[in-house]
């Protein structure tokens, strides 16, 4: 059977780190994941997914994320149950996280925190991050984080440092130039 979950979203609150009686770290958090469609008023709705992460990964997750952090997670769905204080059986379905990725730079995260969080909560803005989960899919987040011109898509390589990197300011390596390359048809494999 296949039980694999991949999600990209933002934390709704700071992750909560606890330690079990046997000394194992466990963190819980809720991930807000935008839906692909808009509602009748044109707003994107979000699903709020409960997640659990264990051991050293839980400690790392708590050290490097906070409310509003854009993260990608990979894991599986699990359902557990327990009896509450009234004696009723409670069922909980959550994502058990195996791996996570931080999907925003430290600079973007600090900028968001300094600006007081999410300015335009109802606005749908494109973070410019291509998740790789489909052709041309970009994560549009309804939390209003500003799109960065040199965000994760181009890894901090902007117009100002192109000259420093190699001295060539030509942005298209396949652009025709005065330097013609002579290749005969016999040399081509097709």
Helices and strands as residue ranges (DSSP letters): E 5-11, E 16-19, E 25-38, E 44-54, H 55-64, E 70-83, E 89-102, H 106-114, E 125-130, E 138-141, H 159-166, G 185-187
